[in-house]
Amino acid sequence: ATTEIYTLSLHDALPICDSCLHKKSKMQQEKWNARTAGAITHDTPYYIKCLFGGVLACGLTHTAVTPLDVVKCNMQTNPAKYNGLVSGMRTVIAEEGSGALVKGWMPTLFGYCAQGMFKFGLNEIFKDSYANMLGEENSTKYRGLVWAAASGSAEFFADIALCPLEMIKVKVQTSPHGTFPTAFGEALAAMKANAAETKFPFGSLAPLWSRQIPYTITKFVGFEAVVEQFYKRVFTNPRDSYSKGTQLGVTFASGYIAGVACAIISQPADNLVSQMGKPENRAKSFGQMASETGMSNLFFRGLGTRVIMIGTLTGLQWWIYDTWKTAMGLGTSGGSAVKK
């Protein structure tokens, strides 16, 4: 009797176990995944395309605004001499020739290609990873936190790639005429040879993080939020019903608005990065430079030029990035939480 009861119990249990296993397998298969939740699967080729899109977005735009960058950096380091955008350009041209307006273009190109690759590409990877950690409901509810964490994490690594080339760029652009080589190879050799003084290659990493991470978080969170509002309140039909030109127009406008906020938030740290290029600041800490410059000057010196530069640059970066994504069949960015 005992054996019979045991046999029946085991027999009855087997179907239950099979059912549990089946349900568990089904739940695993149906588990929400940010990488497959949208119209486009975020697989390895997708991320690779986004990495290259970041190279184009940041490398081309930063190189294109090199003349503005030259004047802006000199306004920050020598405001008595370079006291305005137009007058600053005239001063640079009068003393060094028109070619001086593009000095530092090569480290700018190389540095921001590397930075853009990690900034945009890793942001896509981190955004999906963090969304999966939170799950579908929480990743939507706390999407601003996901955007901030993803973009900040991406920028952390992007700045490591950028730092050595940014240090060369700033030194080339802010050194008085004839005191430092402007050719990339010679400037790189000089920075290496004087590493004890220049703190090359990662001496500017801390202020770069303090400038770029808040900048990038504002840039990505602001962009995502503005795009979301455009498609909620202005372009209220399904996104695909609008032309690619209209969608890219939304991208540019959203990027420009986010860029203005970026410029304001990251202005003090940007001033400190520029101050590092001055010979008299070689042995000074960032706290000492900030104290000597003054909080008002840190916030407002060169701010107007930087707002124009960063607003335009950020809008163009997002436009180039989304143009590339559209050409690759990946669609435009932002506004994923808008329900249609």
C-alpha positions as CSV (number, residue, x, y, z in Angstrom):
1,A,0.0,0.0,0.0
2,T,2.8,2.3,0.8
3,T,4.5,1.6,-2.5
4,E,1.2,2.3,-4.4
5,I,0.7,5.6,-2.6
6,Y,4.3,6.6,-3.3
7,T,3.9,5.7,-7.0
8,L,0.7,7.7,-7.3
9,S,2.1,10.7,-5.6
10,L,5.2,10.7,-7.8
11,H,3.0,10.2,-10.9
12,D,0.7,13.1,-9.9
13,A,3.7,15.4,-9.2
14,L,5.3,15.0,-12.6
15,P,2.7,16.9,-14.5
16,I,2.9,19.7,-12.0
17,C,6.6,19.9,-12.4
18,D,6.3,19.9,-16.2
19,S,3.8,22.7,-16.0
20,C,6.0,24.7,-13.7
21,L,8.9,24.3,-16.0
22,H,6.8,25.2,-19.0
23,K,5.5,28.4,-17.2
24,K,9.0,29.4,-16.1
25,S,10.3,28.9,-19.6
26,K,7.5,31.0,-21.0
27,M,8.0,33.8,-18.5
28,Q,11.7,33.9,-19.4
29,Q,10.9,34.1,-23.1
30,E,8.4,36.9,-22.5
31,K,10.5,38.9,-20.1
32,W,10.7,42.5,-21.2
33,N,14.0,43.6,-22.8
34,A,14.7,47.2,-23.7
35,R,16.9,46.0,-26.6
36,T,14.0,44.4,-28.4
37,A,11.1,46.5,-27.1
38,G,11.2,49.1,-29.9
39,A,10.7,48.9,-33.6
40,I,14.5,48.4,-34.1
41,T,16.4,45.7,-32.3
42,H,19.4,47.0,-30.5
43,D,21.9,44.4,-31.4
44,T,25.6,44.6,-32.0
45,P,25.4,46.1,-35.5
46,Y,23.0,48.7,-34.1
47,Y,25.5,49.8,-31.4
48,I,28.3,49.8,-33.9
49,K,26.4,52.1,-36.2
50,C,25.7,54.4,-33.2
51,L,29.3,54.5,-32.3
52,F,30.2,55.6,-35.8
53,G,27.4,58.2,-35.7
54,G,29.0,59.7,-32.6
55,V,32.3,60.0,-34.4
56,L,30.7,62.0,-37.1
57,A,28.5,64.1,-34.8
58,C,31.3,65.3,-32.4
59,G,34.3,65.2,-34.7
60,L,32.9,67.2,-37.5
61,T,31.1,69.8,-35.4
62,H,33.9,70.6,-32.9
63,T,36.4,70.9,-35.8
64,A,34.0,73.2,-37.7
65,V,33.7,75.7,-34.8
66,T,37.5,75.8,-34.1
67,P,37.6,79.6,-34.9
68,L,35.0,80.2,-32.2
69,D,36.9,77.9,-29.8
70,V,40.2,79.8,-30.4
71,V,38.6,83.1,-29.5
72,K,36.6,81.7,-26.6
73,C,39.6,80.1,-25.0
74,N,41.6,83.3,-25.3
75,M,38.8,85.4,-23.9
76,Q,38.8,83.1,-20.9
77,T,42.6,83.2,-20.3
78,N,43.3,86.9,-21.4
79,P,40.1,88.9,-21.1
80,A,41.8,92.3,-21.2
81,K,43.2,91.6,-24.7
82,Y,40.4,89.4,-26.1
83,N,37.2,91.1,-24.8
84,G,34.7,90.1,-27.4
85,L,34.0,87.6,-30.2
86,V,34.5,89.9,-33.2
87,S,37.2,92.0,-31.7
88,G,39.0,88.8,-30.5
89,M,38.9,87.4,-34.0
90,R,40.4,90.6,-35.3
91,T,43.1,90.5,-32.7
92,V,44.1,86.9,-33.5
93,I,44.2,87.7,-37.3
94,A,46.2,90.9,-36.8
95,E,48.8,89.2,-34.7
96,E,49.0,85.7,-36.1
97,G,47.3,85.8,-39.5
98,S,43.9,84.3,-40.5
99,G,45.4,80.7,-40.3
100,A,45.6,81.1,-36.5
101,L,41.8,80.9,-36.3
102,V,42.0,77.2,-37.0
103,K,45.1,76.3,-34.9
104,G,44.5,73.2,-32.9
105,W,42.0,71.8,-35.4
106,M,43.8,68.4,-35.6
107,P,43.8,67.5,-31.9
108,T,40.2,68.8,-31.9
109,L,39.3,66.4,-34.7
110,F,41.0,63.4,-33.2
111,G,39.9,64.1,-29.6
112,Y,36.3,64.7,-30.3
113,C,36.0,61.8,-32.8
114,A,37.1,59.6,-29.9
115,Q,34.9,61.3,-27.4
116,G,31.8,61.3,-29.6
117,M,32.2,57.6,-30.3
118,F,32.0,56.8,-26.6
119,K,29.6,59.5,-25.7
120,F,26.8,58.5,-28.2
121,G,27.6,54.8,-28.6
122,L,28.1,53.9,-24.9
123,N,25.0,56.0,-24.0
124,E,22.9,53.7,-26.2
125,I,24.4,50.6,-24.5
126,F,24.1,52.0,-20.9
127,K,20.5,53.2,-21.6
128,D,19.4,49.8,-22.5
129,S,21.3,48.1,-19.7
130,Y,20.0,50.4,-17.0
131,A,16.4,50.1,-18.4
132,N,16.7,46.3,-18.2
133,M,17.8,46.6,-14.6
134,L,14.7,48.6,-13.7
135,G,12.2,46.8,-15.8
136,E,9.6,48.1,-18.2
137,E,7.4,50.0,-15.7
138,N,10.2,51.6,-13.6
139,S,12.4,52.4,-16.6
140,T,9.5,54.4,-18.1
141,K,8.5,56.0,-14.8
142,Y,12.1,57.0,-13.9
143,R,13.2,57.5,-17.5
144,G,15.0,60.8,-16.6
145,L,17.1,58.9,-14.1
146,V,18.0,56.3,-16.8
147,W,18.9,59.1,-19.3
148,A,21.1,60.8,-16.7
149,A,22.9,57.7,-15.5
150,A,23.5,56.4,-19.1
151,S,24.8,59.7,-20.4
152,G,27.0,60.3,-17.4
153,S,28.4,56.8,-17.5
154,A,29.2,57.2,-21.2
155,E,30.9,60.5,-20.7
156,F,33.1,59.2,-17.9
157,F,34.8,56.9,-20.4
158,A,34.6,59.4,-23.3
159,D,36.6,62.0,-21.3
160,I,39.4,59.6,-20.7
161,A,39.8,59.3,-24.5
162,L,39.5,63.0,-25.0
163,C,41.7,64.3,-22.2
164,P,45.2,64.1,-23.8
165,L,44.1,65.7,-27.1
166,E,42.0,68.4,-25.3
167,M,45.1,69.3,-23.3
168,I,47.1,69.7,-26.5
169,K,44.3,71.7,-28.1
170,V,44.0,74.2,-25.2
171,K,47.8,74.7,-25.0
172,V,48.1,75.3,-28.8
173,Q,45.1,77.7,-28.8
174,T,46.0,79.8,-25.7
175,S,49.8,80.0,-25.9
176,P,51.1,83.5,-27.0
177,H,52.2,83.5,-30.6
178,G,55.6,81.9,-31.1
179,T,55.9,80.4,-27.6
180,F,54.5,76.9,-28.4
181,P,54.3,74.9,-31.6
182,T,51.0,74.8,-33.4
183,A,51.6,71.7,-35.6
184,F,50.1,68.6,-34.0
185,G,53.2,66.4,-34.0
186,E,55.4,69.1,-32.6
187,A,52.8,70.1,-30.0
188,L,52.4,66.5,-28.9
189,A,56.2,66.1,-28.5
190,A,56.4,69.3,-26.5
191,M,53.6,68.2,-24.2
192,K,55.3,64.9,-23.6
193,A,58.8,66.5,-23.1
194,N,57.4,68.9,-20.5
195,A,54.9,66.4,-18.8
196,A,56.1,67.4,-15.3
197,E,54.9,71.0,-16.0
198,T,52.0,70.3,-18.3
199,K,50.7,67.3,-16.3
200,F,50.2,65.6,-19.7
201,P,48.3,63.3,-20.6
202,F,45.6,63.3,-17.9
203,G,46.3,66.4,-15.8
204,S,43.0,68.0,-17.0
205,L,40.9,64.9,-16.5
206,A,39.3,66.0,-13.2
207,P,38.2,69.4,-14.5
208,L,37.2,67.8,-17.8
209,W,34.9,65.4,-15.9
210,S,33.5,68.3,-13.9
211,R,32.8,70.2,-17.2
212,Q,31.8,67.4,-19.5
213,I,29.7,65.0,-17.3
214,P,27.2,67.7,-16.2
215,Y,27.3,69.0,-19.7
216,T,26.5,65.7,-21.2
217,I,23.8,64.8,-18.7
218,T,22.1,68.1,-19.5
219,K,22.6,67.5,-23.2
220,F,21.1,64.1,-23.3
221,V,18.4,64.5,-20.6
222,G,17.4,67.9,-22.0
223,F,17.3,66.6,-25.6
224,E,15.2,63.6,-24.7
225,A,12.8,65.7,-22.6
226,V,12.4,68.4,-25.3
227,V,11.8,65.8,-28.1
228,E,9.2,64.2,-25.9
229,Q,7.4,67.5,-25.4
230,F,7.5,68.3,-29.2
231,Y,5.8,65.0,-30.0
232,K,3.3,65.3,-27.1
233,R,2.3,68.9,-27.7
234,V,3.3,70.1,-31.2
235,F,3.6,67.1,-33.5
236,T,0.8,65.0,-32.0
237,N,0.4,62.5,-34.8
238,P,2.5,59.3,-34.9
239,R,6.1,60.2,-35.5
240,D,6.3,58.1,-38.7
241,S,3.5,60.2,-40.2
242,Y,5.9,63.1,-40.4
243,S,8.6,63.5,-43.1
244,K,12.2,62.8,-42.2
245,G,12.9,66.5,-42.7
246,T,10.4,67.4,-40.0
247,Q,11.7,64.8,-37.6
248,L,15.3,66.0,-38.1
249,G,14.0,69.6,-37.6
250,V,12.7,68.5,-34.2
251,T,16.0,66.9,-33.5
252,F,18.0,70.1,-34.3
253,A,15.6,72.3,-32.3
254,S,15.7,70.0,-29.3
255,G,19.5,69.8,-29.5
256,Y,19.9,73.5,-29.7
257,I,17.7,74.1,-26.7
258,A,19.6,71.5,-24.7
259,G,22.9,73.0,-25.9
260,V,22.1,76.4,-24.4
261,A,21.5,74.8,-21.0
262,C,24.7,72.8,-21.4
263,A,26.8,75.9,-22.0
264,I,25.5,77.6,-18.9
265,I,25.9,74.6,-16.6
266,S,29.4,73.7,-17.7
267,Q,30.8,77.2,-18.1
268,P,32.8,77.5,-14.8
269,A,34.6,74.2,-15.4
270,D,35.3,75.1,-19.0
271,N,37.0,78.3,-17.8
272,L,39.2,76.3,-15.5
273,V,40.3,73.9,-18.3
274,S,41.2,77.0,-20.4
275,Q,43.1,78.5,-17.4
276,M,45.4,75.5,-17.3
277,G,47.0,76.5,-20.6
278,K,48.5,79.7,-19.1
279,P,52.2,79.3,-18.1
280,E,51.7,81.1,-14.8
281,N,49.1,78.5,-13.7
282,R,51.4,75.5,-14.1
283,A,51.8,74.9,-10.3
284,K,48.4,76.0,-9.2
285,S,45.5,73.8,-8.1
286,F,42.1,74.2,-9.6
287,G,40.8,75.6,-6.3
288,Q,43.5,78.3,-6.4
289,M,42.8,79.2,-10.0
290,A,39.0,79.4,-9.3
291,S,39.7,81.6,-6.3
292,E,41.9,83.9,-8.3
293,T,39.6,84.1,-11.2
294,G,36.5,84.8,-9.1
295,M,33.1,83.1,-9.3
296,S,31.6,85.8,-11.4
297,N,34.3,85.6,-14.0
298,L,34.1,81.8,-14.0
299,F,30.4,81.9,-14.8
300,F,30.3,84.8,-17.2
301,R,33.7,85.3,-18.9
302,G,33.2,84.2,-22.5
303,L,29.7,82.9,-21.8
304,G,28.0,84.7,-24.7
305,T,30.4,83.2,-27.2
306,R,30.1,79.8,-25.6
307,V,26.3,79.8,-25.7
308,I,26.3,80.6,-29.4
309,M,29.0,78.0,-30.0
310,I,27.6,75.2,-27.8
311,G,24.0,75.8,-28.8
312,T,24.8,75.5,-32.5
313,L,27.3,72.7,-32.0
314,T,24.9,70.6,-29.9
315,G,22.0,71.1,-32.3
316,L,24.2,70.1,-35.2
317,Q,25.6,67.1,-33.3
318,W,22.1,65.7,-32.7
319,W,21.1,66.5,-36.3
320,I,24.2,64.7,-37.7
321,Y,23.7,61.8,-35.4
322,D,20.1,61.4,-36.3
323,T,20.7,61.9,-40.0
324,W,23.2,59.1,-39.8
325,K,20.8,56.9,-37.9
326,T,18.0,57.7,-40.4
327,A,20.3,56.8,-43.3
328,M,21.1,53.5,-41.6
329,G,17.4,52.8,-41.1
330,L,17.5,53.3,-37.3
331,G,15.1,56.2,-37.0
332,T,15.5,59.4,-35.1
333,S,16.3,59.7,-31.4
334,G,14.3,60.6,-28.3
335,G,10.6,60.6,-27.3
336,S,10.4,56.9,-26.8
337,A,8.0,57.3,-23.9
338,V,5.4,59.1,-26.0
339,K,2.4,56.8,-26.6
340,K,0.6,57.0,-29.9
